[in-house]
């Protein structure tokens, strides 16, 4: 199940990268318009990257039954 979730998140991150590239390459948009369009994408990417890191951690360090997963111990923020 974790592998499937990791795969979906990686695909979503790739799609967001393509969307950002399309915005950057659009010569009809001003820099301000590009910034406004890219901000929500960057925020979404940040959340997806953290989720991906969490899932990879859980895959490598599965929690014992009836124990907390321990994700907060490895995070820096």
BELVEN-V98425 format. One record per backbone hydrogen bond with DSSP energy under -0.5 kcal/mol. NH is the residue of the N-H (numbers start at 1). CO is the residue of the C=O. If there is no record, write none. Layout:
nh->(NH NH)
co->(CO CO)
//
This chain:
nh->(5 6 7 8 9 10 11 12 13 14 15 16 17 18 19 20 21 22 23 24 25 26 26 27 29 34 35 36 37 38 39 40 41 42 43 44 45 46 47 48 49 50 51 52 53 54 55 56 57 58 59 60 61 67 73 74 74 75)
co->(1 2 3 4 5 6 7 8 9 10 11 12 13 14 15 16 17 18 19 20 21 22 23 25 26 30 31 32 33 34 35 36 37 38 39 40 41 42 43 44 45 46 47 48 49 50 51 52 53 54 55 56 57 64 70 70 71 71)
//
